[in-house]
Amino acid sequence: MDIMCLMGLFPNGYEDEITQNTIVGMQNAANKLQWGIVKGLDSQEQANVSICNSLYIGSYPKRYRKMIIPTFSFEHIKGANDINLGFLNLPVIKNISRYISIKHYLKRWAKKNSSSERALLVYALTTPFVKAAAYIQRNYPLIKVCMVVPDLPEYMNVGAMQKDGLYSRLKRLQIKWMKKSLRSIKYYVLLTEAMKNWFEHDIKYTVVEGIASCTDVISTKNEREKTIIYAGGISKEYGVFDLIETFMQINMPEWKLVIYGDGKHLNDAKELAQNDARVVFMGLQPNSVVVEHQKRASLLVNPRKNQEFTKYSFPSKILEYMSSGTPMLAYKLDGVPDEYTPYYYRISEESGGLYESLKVVMQQQDYERNLMGKKAMTFVRENKNPIIQARKIIDLIFSH
């Protein structure tokens, strides 16, 4: 079976280029999930995987430093025939430029004779990708098109929708168009069960909330630092300010709170913590660096609370945290299945719950925290690894 993956991942050898030119909004979580899907598909028997790539990056000049993105070939594994399609990286124009290059390439691929079953796996409900997917499904109905849905369009760039009335109206029109365009496509990979209710036609779907990394971890207590790590966007709605304020109230001077990431409220967060030297901001770092530090920490925190959109969202940090072998402290979110509950420390929903929950975990013995981290790591390695999660996708597409 031939599987063409239309994605926006960071090709091997090109990630440093993207990191250096990203001003804000580097898509590390999306990149990890896409690579997890590709690696999982590669592990499936008789699967021949190729990638048609169009980078998920911000627009020039405010979010990315380069206006012209090049076309080049790459190999995700030895012998693979992959391509990164270039485009003009200007606001609005980039969507047109990306669609033209994607359509041209996929059309040539679709026209090739093949004795194998063929599928087009498309990552994310973005305008050029949806348009290209719908075109292929309409014109080449023997090709099975499957959409991976990490986010619903209503919850992409929510801040702009709240501030800009015109943007909000255009967004509603885009969603209406998107739902209509997707009617010809019946296969979907969703991150949460609740996402199925967004569609206005009958769909066949599977839920893949994420893919766990299977890297080795540092787990001996002698190598663990008295460090709490938050890694993610620095925005008030993510709960990071609650975490900073709560940590500053706990008088345990041997502990540090280390924050990785960038965002619209970074300067406000630094100002909030300026009088507490235990709070350290590391800025935007390569994901590999962050993951290594997570392995040596004593606790990882996801301080995001339940909101309307959380039932349609599975935070990527949960699987990254659990894969590290370091325990996690988090709220119970609607989009997180109950099967995860025994494997992390849960923040109480009561007033002052974050303070009490954080302090209790900080006061535990090292071996207690290590045990929770090890249990979580074992759970995700055995149940959420690339092979198992990709098998769900294969079964969805080729068993119907």
Secondary structure, DSSP 8 states (H G I E B T S, - for coil): -EEEEEE----TTTHHHHHHHBSS---HHHHHHHHHHHHHHHTSTT-EEEEEE------TTTTBS-SEE--EEE-SSTT--EEE--EE-STTHHHHHHHHHHHHHHHHHHHS--SS-EEEEEES--HHHHHHHHHHHHH-TTSEEEEEESS-GGGSSHHHHHH-HHHHHHHHHHHHHHHHHGGG--EEEESSGGGGGG-SS--EEEE-------------GGG--SEEEEES---GGGTHHHHHHHHHHS--TT-EEEEE---TTHHHHHHHTTT-TTEEEEES--HHHHHHHHHHSSEEEE-----GGGGG---HHHHHHHHTTS-EEE---TTS-GGGGGGSEE--SSTTHHHHHHHHHHHS-HHHHHHHHHHHHHHHHHHSSHHHHHHHHHHHHH--
